[in-house]
Amino acid sequence: NRDTLIGMRRFPDGTIAHVSRSGHFTRLDKNYKEARTFNLPWSGLNATGADILPDDRVVVSLSSPTPRVACFAPDGKKLWEVAANSPL
């Protein structure tokens, strides 16, 4: 799709993962074939940046309605959240 990527990582095993502003996550195997995809529930929360962990958890900075940083599991469950000033 034409959504903006806000996080991308290449892992030591050659796989690549990326996540978009709308929460669409994709992991590619080392041959660049889609290995996993899922959607995270932060649509409308204005995600401004993301970091992808090796187990496909995603740490994201959210700027609305209040600035914060949150961590989501691949099943969409929010694992933790903390208030932050101007997270990026």
HELIX and SHEET records of a PDB file:
SHEET    1   A 4 LEU A   5  ARG A  10  0                                        
SHEET    2   A 4 ILE A  16  SER A  20 -1                                        
SHEET    3   A 4 HIS A  24  LEU A  28 -1                                        
SHEET    4   A 4 GLU A  34  ASN A  39 -1                                        
SHEET    1   B 4 ALA A  47  ILE A  52  0                                        
SHEET    2   B 4 VAL A  58  LEU A  62 -1                                        
SHEET    3   B 4 ARG A  68  PHE A  72 -1                                        
SHEET    4   B 4 LYS A  78  ALA A  83 -1                                        
END                                                                             
